[in-house]
Amino acid sequence: MRKFPRLKPALMGAAASMLLATPGAAQAPAALSGLQSGNWELRDLGRSGARTQICVRNPARLLQIRHTGRSCPRRVLSEDGRSVTVRYDCSGAGWGQTEVSVETPRLARIDTQGIANGSPFHNVYEARRTGECR
């Protein structure tokens, strides 16, 4: 007779959650599936108003603006048809929490905050597709 008959399903559920929390090869949440790939301009809606150009081949790229190029495990905190909020941890380099709200296939709003290189950040961007990647 087993002492913990529910332990195995609980462990399997925990393992499945871990797998889902880790980004596959840049798997984008469904809420981002309508965004077009290409060159995107990020306009900081804060005081700086700075504009940055990035090539977006996969919409998941918009989830990690401050930790670009790192493979950071993430988990979806909330998602509906037009927005997604994720939290990610870049071991040794900080963490972030990002909400992407999709307005149209060529326009989104990104609210991201966390710690990068030991310093806090919080930025809100208007992201607009401007053409093909060069």
Buried (B, 14 or more C-beta within 10 A) or exposed (E): EEEEEEEEEEEEEEEEEEEEBBBEEEEBBEBBEBBEBBBBBBBBBEEEEEEEEBEBEBBBBBBBBBBEEEBBEBBBEEBEEEBBBBBBBBEEBBBBBBBBBBBEEBBBBBBBBBBBEEEEBEBBBBBBBEEEEE
